[in-house]
Amino acid sequence: MRRGKRTEQGFTLIELLIVILIIGILAAIAIPIFLGQRQKGYDAQAKADLRALADNEESYLVSNNAYGTIAELLASGAQISRNPQVTLSVVRYTREASYCLSAKHAGSPTTWYWDSLGGGLQPATAGSCPAVTTGTTGDSLP
C-alpha cells in the first residue's frame, strides 16, 4: 500500500459560519438603508402631487379670481393627477388671498405642507403652514 498525502476539498464548518456571519452583517447594514430610500421615494411622490395641486390652485385663481376646494377645482375641469396612496387636502384657504395644502403618502409618516404665503413647500419638520393660519377649512382627496 502506498501512502500518499491525503487532500480533502471543501470548506470547514467554521469557514461556512464565518461567511454566513459576514452576509448577515452586510444585510443588517443594507436593509435599513433600503427602507430609508423607500420612504424618500414615498415623500417625493407626495411632494410632486402637492406641487401639482398647488399649480391647479393657481390656475383656478386666474380663471375665477379666487382659490377653491378640491371639489371646486375638479368641477372646473382641473385634472388632479396623483398617486392613489397619497391623500391631498386643502387645509385652509381664503378665497382671494391664500391657501394651505397638505399631502401624505400612506407609506410615510411625514405630512408635507404647501403654504402659498410661506414660500411654497415647507420643510418636513413643519407641523402645519406657518403663514396661512386662518381661513375656511377645505376638503380632501383620499
MDTraj code that builds the backbone (N, CA, C; nanometers):
import mdtraj as md
import numpy as np

residues = "MET ARG ARG GLY LYS ARG THR GLU GLN GLY PHE THR LEU ILE GLU LEU LEU ILE VAL ILE LEU ILE ILE GLY ILE LEU ALA ALA ILE ALA ILE PRO ILE PHE LEU GLY GLN ARG GLN LYS GLY TYR ASP ALA GLN ALA LYS ALA ASP LEU ARG ALA LEU ALA ASP ASN GLU GLU SER TYR LEU VAL SER ASN ASN ALA TYR GLY THR ILE ALA GLU LEU LEU ALA SER GLY ALA GLN ILE SER ARG ASN PRO GLN VAL THR LEU SER VAL VAL ARG TYR THR ARG GLU ALA SER TYR CYS LEU SER ALA LYS HIS ALA GLY SER PRO THR THR TRP TYR TRP ASP SER LEU GLY GLY GLY LEU GLN PRO ALA THR ALA GLY SER CYS PRO ALA VAL THR THR GLY THR THR GLY ASP SER LEU PRO".split()
xyz = np.array([
    [0.0824, -0.1166, 0.0000],
    [0.0000, 0.0000, 0.0000],
    [0.0872, 0.1234, 0.0000],
    [0.0437, 0.2054, -0.0778],
    [0.1210, 0.3269, -0.0901],
    [0.0545, 0.4377, -0.0098],
    [0.1350, 0.4994, 0.0704],
    [0.0831, 0.6094, 0.1498],
    [0.1121, 0.7389, 0.0771],
    [0.0082, 0.8183, 0.0599],
    [0.0265, 0.9467, -0.0048],
    [-0.0366, 1.0567, 0.0802],
    [-0.0174, 1.1713, 0.0319],
    [-0.0763, 1.2860, 0.1007],
    [-0.2261, 1.2872, 0.0734],
    [-0.2994, 1.2987, 0.1764],
    [-0.4432, 1.2992, 0.1610],
    [-0.4900, 1.4438, 0.1415],
    [-0.5605, 1.4691, 0.0329],
    [-0.6108, 1.6042, 0.0080],
    [-0.7615, 1.6001, 0.0137],
    [-0.8142, 1.6860, 0.0937],
    [-0.9578, 1.6974, 0.1039],
    [-0.9989, 1.8314, 0.0446],
    [-1.1086, 1.8290, -0.0236],
    [-1.1579, 1.9518, -0.0811],
    [-1.2888, 1.9886, -0.0152],
    [-1.3152, 2.1208, -0.0068],
    [-1.4379, 2.1681, 0.0556],
    [-1.4057, 2.2686, 0.1636],
    [-1.5109, 2.3120, 0.2293],
    [-1.4961, 2.4117, 0.3335],
    [-1.5253, 2.3486, 0.4677],
    [-1.4618, 2.4026, 0.5683],
    [-1.4902, 2.3543, 0.7029],
    [-1.6155, 2.4244, 0.7547],
    [-1.6695, 2.3715, 0.8591],
    [-1.7891, 2.4297, 0.9188],
    [-1.7624, 2.5718, 0.9684],
    [-1.6470, 2.5942, 1.0230],
    [-1.6106, 2.7280, 1.0724],
    [-1.6052, 2.8276, 0.9565],
    [-1.5479, 2.7907, 0.8453],
    [-1.5413, 2.8806, 0.7295],
    [-1.6816, 2.9163, 0.6798],
    [-1.7693, 2.8173, 0.6746],
    [-1.9069, 2.8444, 0.6319],
    [-1.9796, 2.9367, 0.7296],
    [-1.9599, 2.9161, 0.8582],
    [-2.0233, 3.0017, 0.9578],
    [-1.9724, 3.1456, 0.9482],
    [-1.8463, 3.1640, 0.9206],
    [-1.7901, 3.2989, 0.9063],
    [-1.8509, 3.3689, 0.7850],
    [-1.8658, 3.2967, 0.6756],
    [-1.9267, 3.3565, 0.5557],
    [-2.0717, 3.3953, 0.5845],
    [-2.1463, 3.3091, 0.6509],
    [-2.2853, 3.3403, 0.6849],
    [-2.2918, 3.4609, 0.7778],
    [-2.2006, 3.4702, 0.8728],
    [-2.1955, 3.5837, 0.9642],
    [-2.1676, 3.7137, 0.8881],
    [-2.0756, 3.7121, 0.7944],
    [-2.0440, 3.8310, 0.7147],
    [-2.1649, 3.8727, 0.6309],
    [-2.2326, 3.7777, 0.5692],
    [-2.3529, 3.8092, 0.4907],
    [-2.4609, 3.8687, 0.5810],
    [-2.4764, 3.8160, 0.7011],
    [-2.5748, 3.8696, 0.7961],
    [-2.5429, 4.0127, 0.8368],
    [-2.4162, 4.0429, 0.8588],
    [-2.3763, 4.1789, 0.8955],
    [-2.4039, 4.2747, 0.7795],
    [-2.3713, 4.2353, 0.6582],
    [-2.3974, 4.3194, 0.5412],
    [-2.5475, 4.3425, 0.5218],
    [-2.6275, 4.2400, 0.5442],
    [-2.7728, 4.2558, 0.5314],
    [-2.8271, 4.3493, 0.6393],
    [-2.7727, 4.3401, 0.7610],
    [-2.8166, 4.4279, 0.8693],
    [-2.7851, 4.5739, 0.8389],
    [-2.6819, 4.5985, 0.7636],
    [-2.6476, 4.7354, 0.7234],
    [-2.7341, 4.7792, 0.6058],
    [-2.7566, 4.6926, 0.5091],
    [-2.8236, 4.7305, 0.3840],
    [-2.9751, 4.7459, 0.3982],
    [-3.0403, 4.6656, 0.4787],
    [-3.1867, 4.6698, 0.4873],
    [-3.2382, 4.8040, 0.5404],
    [-3.1843, 4.8599, 0.6493],
    [-3.2327, 4.9918, 0.6923],
    [-3.2072, 5.1024, 0.5889],
    [-3.0969, 5.0945, 0.5190],
    [-3.0678, 5.1931, 0.4149],
    [-3.1711, 5.1811, 0.3032],
    [-3.2041, 5.0588, 0.2643],
    [-3.3048, 5.0369, 0.1615],
    [-3.4401, 5.0911, 0.2044],
    [-3.4797, 5.0671, 0.3297],
    [-3.6079, 5.1160, 0.3783],
    [-3.6111, 5.2684, 0.3830],
    [-3.4984, 5.3312, 0.4164],
    [-3.4899, 5.4768, 0.4158],
    [-3.5057, 5.5324, 0.2758],
    [-3.4496, 5.4656, 0.1765],
    [-3.4652, 5.5096, 0.0385],
    [-3.6093, 5.4937, -0.0074],
    [-3.6733, 5.3924, 0.0409],
    [-3.8130, 5.3698, 0.0057],
    [-3.9010, 5.4833, 0.0579],
    [-3.8759, 5.5251, 0.1828],
    [-3.9520, 5.6358, 0.2397],
    [-3.9239, 5.7650, 0.1635],
    [-3.8014, 5.7862, 0.1206],
    [-3.7700, 5.9049, 0.0406],
    [-3.8483, 5.9044, -0.0900],
    [-3.8670, 5.7884, -0.1479],
    [-3.9471, 5.7772, -0.2694],
    [-4.0933, 5.8109, -0.2440],
    [-4.1469, 5.7631, -0.1311],
    [-4.2848, 5.7961, -0.0948],
    [-4.3005, 5.9470, -0.0741],
    [-4.2036, 6.0070, -0.0052],
    [-4.2092, 6.1511, 0.0193],
    [-4.1984, 6.2295, -0.1110],
    [-4.1151, 6.1842, -0.2025],
    [-4.1024, 6.2516, -0.3321],
    [-4.2345, 6.2466, -0.4087],
    [-4.3044, 6.1352, -0.4010],
    [-4.4342, 6.1233, -0.4679],
    [-4.5352, 6.2193, -0.4066],
    [-4.5383, 6.2264, -0.2732],
    [-4.6311, 6.3171, -0.2053],
    [-4.6000, 6.4625, -0.2407],
    [-4.4724, 6.4985, -0.2446],
    [-4.4349, 6.6363, -0.2781],
    [-4.4702, 6.6704, -0.4226],
    [-4.4532, 6.5763, -0.5128],
    [-4.4883, 6.6006, -0.6538],
    [-4.6392, 6.6209, -0.6691],
    [-4.7178, 6.5383, -0.6002],
    [-4.8635, 6.5535, -0.6061],
    [-4.9075, 6.6854, -0.5421],
    [-4.8395, 6.7257, -0.4367],
    [-4.8695, 6.8521, -0.3702],
    [-4.8398, 6.9700, -0.4622],
    [-4.7291, 6.9633, -0.5332],
    [-4.6934, 7.0694, -0.6277],
    [-4.7972, 7.0781, -0.7405],
    [-4.8435, 6.9647, -0.7879],
    [-4.9452, 6.9637, -0.8937],
    [-5.0760, 7.0261, -0.8443],
    [-5.1135, 6.9978, -0.7200],
    [-5.2342, 7.0577, -0.6640],
    [-5.2169, 7.2089, -0.6494],
    [-5.0993, 7.2534, -0.6080],
    [-5.0730, 7.3974, -0.5968],
    [-5.0824, 7.4647, -0.7338],
    [-5.0314, 7.3999, -0.8368],
    [-5.0425, 7.4547, -0.9731],
    [-5.1899, 7.4662, -1.0144],
    [-5.2705, 7.3668, -0.9784],
    [-5.4140, 7.3724, -1.0085],
    [-5.4823, 7.4867, -0.9332],
    [-5.4401, 7.5105, -0.8088],
    [-5.4961, 7.6226, -0.7318],
    [-5.4645, 7.7555, -0.8012],
    [-5.3432, 7.7700, -0.8490],
    [-5.3041, 7.8955, -0.9153],
    [-5.3798, 7.9130, -1.0470],
    [-5.4000, 7.8058, -1.1199],
    [-5.4792, 7.8136, -1.2436],
    [-5.6236, 7.8498, -1.2140],
    [-5.6775, 7.7934, -1.1064],
    [-5.8147, 7.8241, -1.0667],
    [-5.8276, 7.9717, -1.0285],
    [-5.7242, 8.0251, -0.9614],
    [-5.7254, 8.1667, -0.9241],
    [-5.7319, 8.2559, -1.0477],
    [-5.6544, 8.2224, -1.1500],
    [-5.6535, 8.3024, -1.2722],
    [-5.7910, 8.3014, -1.3387],
    [-5.8563, 8.1874, -1.3392],
    [-5.9862, 8.1746, -1.4052],
    [-6.1020, 8.2306, -1.3239],
    [-6.0946, 8.2194, -1.1910],
    [-6.2096, 8.2512, -1.1067],
    [-6.1868, 8.3638, -1.0059],
    [-6.0680, 8.4204, -1.0063],
    [-6.0333, 8.5268, -0.9107],
    [-6.0483, 8.4827, -0.7655],
    [-6.0308, 8.3557, -0.7399],
    [-6.0392, 8.3027, -0.6035],
    [-5.9736, 8.1651, -0.6003],
    [-5.9265, 8.1271, -0.4821],
    [-5.8781, 7.9914, -0.4614],
    [-5.9987, 7.9053, -0.4252],
    [-5.9858, 7.7749, -0.4409],
    [-6.1003, 7.6897, -0.4146],
    [-6.0646, 7.5596, -0.3455],
    [-6.1668, 7.4807, -0.3220],
    [-6.1504, 7.3474, -0.2644],
    [-6.1167, 7.2496, -0.3767],
    [-6.0851, 7.1292, -0.3407],
    [-6.0564, 7.0267, -0.4418],
    [-6.1816, 6.9995, -0.5248],
    [-6.2980, 6.9984, -0.4594],
    [-6.4235, 6.9758, -0.5329],
    [-6.4465, 7.0860, -0.6359],
    [-6.4185, 7.2097, -0.5999],
    [-6.4343, 7.3209, -0.6937],
    [-6.3342, 7.3112, -0.8088],
    [-6.2127, 7.2692, -0.7771],
    [-6.1122, 7.2516, -0.8823],
    [-6.1564, 7.1445, -0.9817],
    [-6.2037, 7.0324, -0.9290],
    [-6.2490, 6.9231, -1.0160],
    [-6.3710, 6.9647, -1.0978],
    [-6.4620, 7.0403, -1.0365],
    [-6.5818, 7.0853, -1.1079],
    [-6.5463, 7.1818, -1.2218],
    [-6.4356, 7.2537, -1.2060],
    [-6.3940, 7.3474, -1.3105],
    [-6.3183, 7.2782, -1.4237],
    [-6.2974, 7.1474, -1.4106],
    [-6.2301, 7.0717, -1.5157],
    [-6.0822, 7.0471, -1.4913],
    [-6.0327, 7.0805, -1.3737],
    [-5.8912, 7.0575, -1.3419],
    [-5.8621, 6.9073, -1.3377],
    [-5.7490, 6.8700, -1.3901],
    [-5.7043, 6.7308, -1.3864],
    [-5.6032, 6.7168, -1.2729],
    [-5.6463, 6.6618, -1.1611],
    [-5.5576, 6.6437, -1.0466],
    [-5.5025, 6.5022, -1.0524],
    [-5.3803, 6.4912, -1.1010],
    [-5.3172, 6.3593, -1.1094],
    [-5.2426, 6.3340, -0.9797],
    [-5.2601, 6.2146, -0.9273],
    [-5.1947, 6.1811, -0.8012],
    [-5.1810, 6.0307, -0.7867],
    [-5.0925, 5.9926, -0.6985],
    [-5.0757, 5.8530, -0.6622],
    [-5.1928, 5.8134, -0.5730],
    [-5.2540, 5.6960, -0.5934],
    [-5.3691, 5.6575, -0.5109],
    [-5.3375, 5.6445, -0.3620],
    [-5.2100, 5.6312, -0.3264],
    [-5.1738, 5.6189, -0.1857],
    [-5.1446, 5.7538, -0.1204],
    [-5.1580, 5.8617, -0.1962],
    [-5.1336, 5.9955, -0.1429],
    [-5.2675, 6.0629, -0.1140],
    [-5.2830, 6.1124, 0.0075],
    [-5.4016, 6.1887, 0.0454],
    [-5.3684, 6.3369, 0.0340],
    [-5.4424, 6.4069, -0.0501],
    [-5.4248, 6.5507, -0.0688],
    [-5.5367, 6.6244, 0.0036],
    [-5.5028, 6.7376, 0.0654],
    [-5.6029, 6.8157, 0.1379],
    [-5.5802, 6.9642, 0.1178],
    [-5.6913, 7.0368, 0.1137],
    [-5.6861, 7.1824, 0.1253],
    [-5.7109, 7.2078, 0.2734],
    [-5.6047, 7.2421, 0.3450],
    [-5.6157, 7.2590, 0.4905],
    [-5.6958, 7.3846, 0.5222],
    [-5.6564, 7.4977, 0.4610],
    [-5.7260, 7.6249, 0.4783],
    [-5.7126, 7.7052, 0.3511],
    [-5.8101, 7.7917, 0.3284],
    [-5.7975, 7.8842, 0.2157],
    [-5.8823, 8.0073, 0.2415],
    [-5.8363, 8.1170, 0.1917],
    [-5.9162, 8.2388, 0.1878],
    [-5.9366, 8.2664, 0.0400],
    [-6.0547, 8.2911, 0.0018],
    [-6.0932, 8.2951, -0.1402],
    [-5.9940, 8.3688, -0.2295],
    [-5.9581, 8.4911, -0.1967],
    [-5.8751, 8.5707, -0.2879],
    [-5.7298, 8.5808, -0.2448],
    [-5.6963, 8.5397, -0.1235],
    [-5.5650, 8.5729, -0.0699],
    [-5.4652, 8.4581, -0.0598],
    [-5.5050, 8.3423, -0.0110],
    [-5.4044, 8.2407, 0.0206],
    [-5.4664, 8.1019, 0.0356],
    [-5.3768, 8.0042, 0.0436],
    [-5.4203, 7.8668, 0.0679],
    [-5.3081, 7.7887, 0.1344],
    [-5.3468, 7.6827, 0.2038],
    [-5.2535, 7.5895, 0.2665],
    [-5.2974, 7.4490, 0.2255],
    [-5.2049, 7.3733, 0.1672],
    [-5.2336, 7.2376, 0.1199],
    [-5.1492, 7.1378, 0.1986],
    [-5.1939, 7.0143, 0.2030],
    [-5.1127, 6.9090, 0.2647],
    [-5.1192, 6.7829, 0.1800],
    [-5.0149, 6.7009, 0.1931],
    [-5.0092, 6.5713, 0.1245],
    [-4.9392, 6.4715, 0.2151],
    [-4.9934, 6.3494, 0.2187],
    [-4.9321, 6.2425, 0.2977],
    [-4.9442, 6.1112, 0.2233],
    [-4.8314, 6.0456, 0.2057],
    [-4.8298, 5.9129, 0.1439],
    [-4.8542, 5.8096, 0.2533],
    [-4.9303, 5.7072, 0.2215],
    [-4.9640, 5.6032, 0.3196],
    [-4.8406, 5.5304, 0.3719],
    [-4.7328, 5.5263, 0.2931],
    [-4.6122, 5.4547, 0.3346],
    [-4.5124, 5.5391, 0.4105],
    [-4.5452, 5.6645, 0.4385],
    [-4.4523, 5.7550, 0.5056],
    [-4.5216, 5.8220, 0.6243],
    [-4.4478, 5.8449, 0.7323],
    [-4.5080, 5.9140, 0.8468],
    [-4.5128, 6.0664, 0.8299],
    [-4.4480, 6.1191, 0.7265],
    [-4.4359, 6.2640, 0.7093],
    [-4.5551, 6.3229, 0.6345],
    [-4.6100, 6.4314, 0.6876],
    [-4.7116, 6.5099, 0.6178],
    [-4.6428, 6.6346, 0.5648],
    [-4.6586, 6.6600, 0.4357],
    [-4.5958, 6.7748, 0.3705],
    [-4.6983, 6.8856, 0.3549],
    [-4.6537, 7.0095, 0.3712],
    [-4.7419, 7.1259, 0.3607],
    [-4.6928, 7.2209, 0.2524],
    [-4.7889, 7.2841, 0.1857],
    [-4.7611, 7.3867, 0.0860],
    [-4.8333, 7.5130, 0.1317],
    [-4.7587, 7.6151, 0.1634],
    [-4.8133, 7.7416, 0.2120],
    [-4.7935, 7.8469, 0.1040],
    [-4.9026, 7.9002, 0.0500],
    [-4.8917, 7.9966, -0.0596],
    [-4.8264, 8.1272, -0.0154],
    [-4.8416, 8.1639, 0.1103],
    [-4.7788, 8.2856, 0.1619],
    [-4.6432, 8.2590, 0.2258],
    [-4.6182, 8.1358, 0.2592],
    [-4.4939, 8.0993, 0.3292],
    [-4.3839, 8.0496, 0.2382],
    [-4.3963, 8.0695, 0.1082],
    [-4.2881, 8.0325, 0.0174],
    [-4.3033, 7.8971, -0.0476],
    [-4.4204, 7.8381, -0.0425],
    [-4.4413, 7.7098, -0.1103],
    [-4.4216, 7.5920, -0.0188],
    [-4.3446, 7.4935, -0.0649],
    [-4.3240, 7.3691, 0.0104],
    [-4.2520, 7.3975, 0.1416],
    [-4.3065, 7.3443, 0.2496],
    [-4.2490, 7.3643, 0.3821],
    [-4.1597, 7.2471, 0.4185],
    [-4.0628, 7.2678, 0.5082],
    [-3.9742, 7.1577, 0.5480],
    [-4.0510, 7.0445, 0.6160],
    [-3.9898, 6.9280, 0.6188],
    [-4.0542, 6.8100, 0.6777],
    [-4.0863, 6.8302, 0.8251],
    [-4.0146, 6.9182, 0.8913],
    [-4.0364, 6.9403, 1.0342],
    [-4.1552, 7.0318, 1.0627],
    [-4.2102, 7.0945, 0.9584],
    [-4.3243, 7.1852, 0.9786],
    [-4.4462, 7.1053, 1.0220],
    [-4.5119, 7.1504, 1.1265],
    [-4.6318, 7.0823, 1.1744],
    [-4.7571, 7.1302, 1.1043],
    [-4.7468, 7.2432, 1.0361],
    [-4.8579, 7.2987, 0.9600],
    [-4.8023, 7.4128, 0.8752],
    [-4.8906, 7.4875, 0.8148],
    [-4.8465, 7.6019, 0.7352],
    [-4.8123, 7.7179, 0.8277],
    [-4.6953, 7.7806, 0.8105],
    [-4.6558, 7.8872, 0.9023],
    [-4.7258, 8.0205, 0.8769],
    [-4.7615, 8.0507, 0.7528],
    [-4.8170, 8.1825, 0.7211],
    [-4.9694, 8.1814, 0.7093],
    [-5.0249, 8.0797, 0.6489],
    [-5.1703, 8.0723, 0.6335],
    [-5.2256, 8.0009, 0.7567],
    [-5.2684, 8.0805, 0.8536],
    [-5.3173, 8.0217, 0.9795],
    [-5.4666, 8.0424, 0.9992],
    [-5.5298, 8.1195, 0.9098],
    [-5.6731, 8.1399, 0.9210],
    [-5.7369, 8.1127, 0.7859],
    [-5.8662, 8.1008, 0.7843],
    [-5.9383, 8.0776, 0.6613],
    [-6.0361, 7.9627, 0.6754],
    [-6.1016, 7.9323, 0.5670],
    [-6.2001, 7.8265, 0.5641],
    [-6.1317, 7.6919, 0.5484],
    [-6.1811, 7.5926, 0.6195],
    [-6.1272, 7.4571, 0.6070],
    [-6.1727, 7.4003, 0.4740],
    [-6.0796, 7.3374, 0.4033],
    [-6.1108, 7.2815, 0.2720],
    [-6.1515, 7.1361, 0.2800],
    [-6.1230, 7.0621, 0.1737],
    [-6.1611, 6.9212, 0.1664],
    [-6.0393, 6.8366, 0.1313],
    [-6.0610, 6.7065, 0.1213],
    [-5.9523, 6.6118, 0.0946],
    [-5.9857, 6.5239, -0.0245],
    [-5.8806, 6.4706, -0.0815],
    [-5.8921, 6.3735, -0.1888],
    [-5.8113, 6.2518, -0.1468],
    [-5.8803, 6.1508, -0.0898],
    [-5.8076, 6.0337, -0.0389],
    [-5.7505, 5.9474, -0.1485],
])
top = md.Topology()
chain = top.add_chain()
for i, resn in enumerate(residues, 1):
    res = top.add_residue(resn, chain, resSeq=i)
    for name in ("N", "CA", "C"):
        top.add_atom(name, md.element.get_by_symbol(name[0]), res)
traj = md.Trajectory(xyz[None], top)
